[in-house]
Amino acid sequence: MFDNLSDKLDKAMHVLKGHGQITEVNVAETLKEVRRALLDADVNFKTAKEFTNTVKEKALGQDVLTTLKPGQLMVKLVKDELTKLMGGDTAGIDLSGSPSVILMSGLQGSGKTTFSGKLANYLKSKKTKKPLLVACDVYRPAAINQLHVVGEQIKVDVYSEEGNKNPVAIAQNAIAHAKQNGHNTVIIDTAGRLAIDEAMMTEIADIHKAIKPNETLFVVDAMTGQDAVNTAKTFNERLDFDGVVLTKLDGDTRGGAAISIKSVVNKPIKFIGTGEKMEAIDVFHPARMADRILGMGDVVSLVERAQEQFDEEESRKLQKKIAKNQFGFDDFIKQIQQVKKMGSMKDLVGMIPGAGKALKGIDIDDDAFKGIEAIIQSMTPEERSTPAVINGSRKKRIAKGSGTSVQEVNQLLKQFNQMSKMMKMMQGGGGRKMMQMMNKMR
C-alpha cells in the first residue's frame, strides 16, 4: 500500500532528517521533491501545490530552521498536513433509524457488491447489528447471484425479487421486509453505472429520493487514481453522498485517490477495502494512514486487530500451559490461526514501524504458514502435545507426510523451542510491561 509514494517521500525528506545544516533553500528543495512525489502518486496538481505551500508557510512561521531537531519538526508538519488533507478526524457511519438504511453507489467494477458484503459482515460482527443485504442491480443477474453467495458466506439474509425490474420498488419493499423481520440495518446494493450514463444516474437519484437513506456511500476503486476523484465529484453533484469507500487499497502503490479525494469532493473517506476476504475492511483513520505513508507504521491498528482475535478464556488456559511447560504444537497452531484472521501478512508487516521499508521488494505470501501447518498436521497427537519425543525416525516420517524436508522439520522444532522459552520468560514481568505499553498506545 502506497509503496512508491512512501519511498519517494522518504527520499525527499532525507536531507532534513539528517544532522546537516538546514536552510530555507533546503526546505524549498525538499518540498519541491515532496510535490513531485505527490504528483507521481496521481494527486491532483492543485491539491499538491496547496499542500506544499501550506507546509512551507508553517515551517518558516515556526522557525523550523532554528529548532534543535528541524528534520523531525518538518516530518511532523508534513504528517499533520497529510492527515488534514485526508480528512483530519475519523468519520463515523450513521446507524440511526429503524432500520438504518445504507445506499451503496459506484461505478461498474468498483467492488461495490463485495464491499456491501464486507460492510454487512463488519456491522454484524463488530456493531452487533442484524443487517439485510438488498439486490437492486436488476440489469445483471450475476450481481444478484453474487450477493446471495456473499450473504450465504457471512450468514446474512439477502432480499431480491425475481422478475421485478424496478429498483426503486425493490428498495422500498426490502425496507418493509426488514421492519417485519427484525433487521435493524438495510444495505442496498445498486447497479454499477457510468457517470456519463444519464438514465442510470437518474435512476439512483430516484432510489435515493424514494428511500431517504441514513447513509449514502460512494464506492470507488483506489487503483484508478485521479479518475476516481473526478468520478466521485460527478456522482456527488447528483447524489450528495455522505462518504467515500476506497476498495482495492491493498493493491494501490500510488495513493492519489486516498490523498486528494477529500479536498476535491469535500466528503470523508469512511471505509477502505484491504483485501479479498470478507474481514478485509477497515475504518479509515487519516492520522494512521499518514503515519503509514511516511513509513512510521500503524501500531494502534495492529494492536486493535490483535485484540479483536484475543480470547480471554483461551489466553488464561494458554498462560497456565506455558507456566507448566505444557505448551505444545496444538496451541501453536491455534496462535497461527488467530494471526491469519488479522489480515494479509503484507498488510500486517506494513503496520510495524520501519518493517515495510526493511522488507521492500520481498514478496510476503499469505500462504507463509502452509508449510508449518502441514508439518504440525503430520505429527501424532503425542508429538504435538510433547514435542520432546520427536526423534530422528519420527522427523523423517513427519517430513515425508508433510511433503517437506527433515531440515525444515528441524528448523520448526528449533523455532518452537525458542518461542516456548521466550513465552516462559514473558510469564514474568515482561509480558505485563508489553501489554501496558500497548494499552498506552490506544
N, C-alpha and C positions, 0 to 999 in steps of 0.2 A: 504494500500500500504506500503510494507516494514516494517510492524508492528514488526516482530520478530527481524529484524536487528536493527531497531531504539531502541528497548528495550534493546538489548544486548550491543549496543554501549553506551547507556546511563549509564548502569551499569559499563561498562569498564571505562568510564570517570569520574565516581562518585568521586573517591579519589582525582583526580586532580581538580575537580570543587569545592571541599571543601576548607577550610582555613587551613588544617593541613600542616605539613611540607612536602615539595615535594623534593624528592631526585632522583638521577639518577636511583636508584633501582625501585622507584615508577613508573617512566616514562617507564622503560623497562617492568615492570609487566603489566602496563596498556596497552601498545602496543601489548603485547603478547595476552591479552584478546581481543583487537581490531582485531588482526589477526584471532583469534579463531572465533570471531563473523562473520568476512568476509567469512571464510571457511564454517561455518554453513549456511551462506546465499548462498552457492554454487558458491562462487567466485573462479576462477582459483587459484591454490596454488601459482604458480609463481607470479601472479599479487598481491595476498595478502601479500606475503613475501616482494616483492619490495616496496609495498605501505608503510608498517610499518617501513622498513629500512630507507626509504626516510624521513618519518615523524620524526624518531628518530634522524637522522643526522641534520635535520633542527632545531629540538628542542634544541639539545645540542649546535649547532652552534649559535643559537640566545640567548643563556644564559637564557633559559626559567626558570631555577631553581632560578635565582636571580631577576626575574622581580617581580613587585608588585602584579600582579594577574596572576600567572603562569598557573592556570587552564584555564582561559579564552583564553590565548595565545595558549595553547595546542589545545583547541577546534577549534580555528581559523585555526591552522596549519592542523588539520585533515580535516576541511571543505574545505580548499584551495586545498589540495592534492586530496580529493574526487572529487572536481569539475574538476581538471585537468585530473584525471583518466577517468571521464565520457565524456571527450572531450574538456573541457575548455570553449570555446566560443560556442554560439548557431549557429548551421549550417543552412543556408538557403536552399531554393529549387530553382533550375534553371528553370525559366519560360520564357527563351528567345526562339526564334524560332517562326515560323509562319506556323503551330501551334507548341506549345511546346509539346513534346511527353514524357510521363512518363510511363516507363515499370515496371509493378509490378511482382516480382518473390517471390517464397517462397514454403514452404512445404505444403503438404496436411493438412487441418485442422488448418492452422495458422491464419485464419480470413482474408485472402487476399481479397476475393470478397467483404466482408462487409467493409473492410478498403478502398477499391477502391471507394466505395460509399461515405464514410466519407470524403475522400480527395476531391472528386468532389464537395461535399456539402460545404466544407471549402473554396475551390478555388472560387466557385460561390458566396458564401455569404460574404467572407472576402477579396477576391482579385478581385472581380468583373469580374471574368473570365466566359467564356461560354464553359464549358467542354463537352466532348463526352466520354462516357464510352464504351469500346470495349470488347466484349465477345470472348476471344481466347481460352477458355477451350473447345476443340472440343470432349473431351472424356466423359464429364459428362453433359448431358442435363439439369440436375437440377441446375448446376452452371450458365448456360445461363439464365434459368428462374429466378434464384435468382438475377442476375444482372439487369434483366428487372424490377423485383419487387422493388429493391432498387432505380433504376432510376426513376420509377414512384413516389416513396415515396418522393424523393428530387427534383422532376421535372427537371431531367437531361436526355437528349437523350441517348439511348443505341444503339450501332451498333452491329448487329450479322448477320451471313449468314447461313441460314438453308441448310444443306446438304454439305457444304464445310468443308472438314476435314484437310485443310492446314492452320495452324495458321499463318504462315509467310505471305501468300497471304491475309488472312483476315485483318491482321495488316496493310499491305500496302494499301489495299482497303479502310480501315477505315480512314487512314490519308488523302487519296484523297477525301473521302466523307466529312471530316472535313473542308478541304480547300474550297470545293464547297458550304458548308452550313454555313460558318461563325463561326465555332468552333475554338477558339484560343488555346485550351488545349485538348490533347487526353490522356486518361488514359487507358492503355491496361492491362486487367486482364488475366493472363495466367493460365494454368492448374497447380494445386499443384503437386509437384513432390518430389520424394525421392532423396537425394543427391547421393545415390548408383545406381540410375537408369540411366545408361549411355545414352540410347536413348532419354530420356526426357531432360537430361542435354544438350545434343547436340541440341535438338530442340529449347530450349530457347536461346542458344548461337547463333543459326541461326536467330531467330527473332531479337535478339539484333544487329547482324551484318547487317541485311537487313534494319532495320528502323533507326538505329543510334539515339537512344533516347537522349534527353537532360538530362534526369534523370532516373537512374535505381535504384529502391528501393527494398531492400530485407525485406520481411515481416516475422516476427518470433513471436511465442507465448512466451511471457516473462516467463510464468509459467514452461517452460521446462528447465529453468536454464542453467547449463553448456552445455547441449545438444544443446541449441540454439546457443551458442557461437561456438561450434565445427562445427555445420551445416553451420553457416554464413561463417566460414573460408573456407569450401569446396566450397560453392557457389561462394565466392569471387574469388577463384583461377580460376574459369571458366568464370565468368561474369564481374569481376572487377566493382562491383556495386558502386554507389555513396553514398549510405546511408542506414541506418537500420531503420525499423519501428517496434517498440515493441507493440504488441497487448496484450490485457487482463492484462495490468499492474495493473488495479484496484484489480485483484484477486491474485496478486503476493506478498506474505508476506515476501519473502526472498530477492529478488532484485539482485541475482547473475548476471543475463544476462545484466541488465542495467549498473551495475558497471564495469564488465570486458570485454564486447564485443568490446569497442573502443580500448582497449590496445592490444587485441589479433588480431583483424582484421584490425585495423588502419583505420576504416571508422566510421564517426559520426552517432549517433542516431539522426534522423531528426524529427520523429514524434512518439507520443505514443497514444495508444488507452486506454481510461479510463472508458469504459462502453459500454452498448449495443446501446444507442441512436446514431442517425446519427451525433449529435453535439458533441459526446464524443471523440473528437480528440484534442490533444494539441501539439504545437511545443515543442520540448524537449529543456529545458534550464538546462544545467548541474549545474550551481550555485544554481538555485532554488531547484533542486532535492536534492542537497547536504544538503541544509537547511532543507528540509523535512525529509531526512534520519536521521539527527541529532536532530530532534524534534523541529526545530526552525520555522516550518510553512512555508507558502509561500504567504505572504500578497500581493505581487506585482501581482501574477496571480489571486488572489481573486478579487483585485480591477479591473484588466483588464476584468475579466468575468462580473463583475457588470456593468462596463462602456459599454460593448457590448449590454447589455439589457436596457441600460439607454436611455430613450426617452426624449429629452429636452423639447418638447412641452407639453408632459404629465406631466413632472416634474413641469413646471410652473403652470399648472392647479391645480396640487396637492397642491403646496405651497399656492395658493390663497384659496383653500378649507380649508386648515389647519388654515390659518390666520383668516378665518371667522367662525371657529368651524363647518365646514360643511363636515369634513372627515367622510365618512360612510363605511359600510361593502363592498359596491361595489368597492370602492377604495382599501380597504384592500385586497380583493380577487385578484385584478389586481397586487398588490405587490407580493402576494404569487406566482402567475403565472410567474412573472418575475424571482423570486428566483428559481423556479423549472427549468426554462430554463438554469440556470447557471451550472447545472450538478447534479450528485448524492450528496445526503446530506453527506454521509460518506466522499466523496472526498472534499467537501467544508469545513467540520469540520477539516480535515487534514491540511488545508491551514492556519488555525488560530493557531498562536504560543501557544504551551502548551495544546491546546484543545484535540489533538489526544491522548496524554498521560493521560489527566484527564478523558477522556471518554473511555479508553481502556476496551475492553470486552463488552461494551454496543453496542447492535445492533441498528444502526441508519437506520431506514426504509425510503425508498424513498416515501412511502405512508403516511409519518408522517402528511401530511396536509389533508388527505382524510376526517377525522372526522370534521375538521374545515370547509372544503368546503361543506360538507353535511349539517352542521348546518346553514351556511350562505344561502345555496340554499333553505332551508326550511323556510326562512323568507319571508315576503311580501316585495314589493318594498319600502313601507313606513318604515318598520322596518329596512331595510338595509340602507336607507338614514338618518333615525332619530332613532338610537338605544335607545334613552331615552324613547321611547314609549313602550318598551318591559317590560310588567308587568308579574305577576305570571302565569296567564292563557295563555298568549302568549308563555311563556317559556315552559309550558307543551306541547303546540301544536307543537312548534319547535322541542323539544326533540323527540316527537313521530314521527314526519315527517322525522327526520334525523337518526332515529334508535340509538339515544344517550340518556343520562340521563339529568335531569334538572340540576344536579351538573356540568356536562360538559358544558352545555349552560351557566351557571353562571360563570364558570371558563373562558370561552372565552370572555364573556362580561367584566369581570374584567381585563383580559389581554388587551383587546381592549381599555378600558378606560385609562389604564396605558400608553399604547403606544401612544394614542392620546395626553396625557399630555406631554409626552417626546418629541413628534414631535412639539408640540406647543412651548416648551422651545427651541428646536433646530432652530426655526424660527429666534431666536435672533442670537447671535454671535457663539453659539455652533456648529451649522451646518456648517457654513463657515470655522471655525477652523478645523473641521474634514476633510472637502474636501481639505483644504490647506495641511494638514498632508498627506493625501492620494496622492495628486499630487507630493509631495516631494519624495515619495517612488518610483515614476515611473522612 
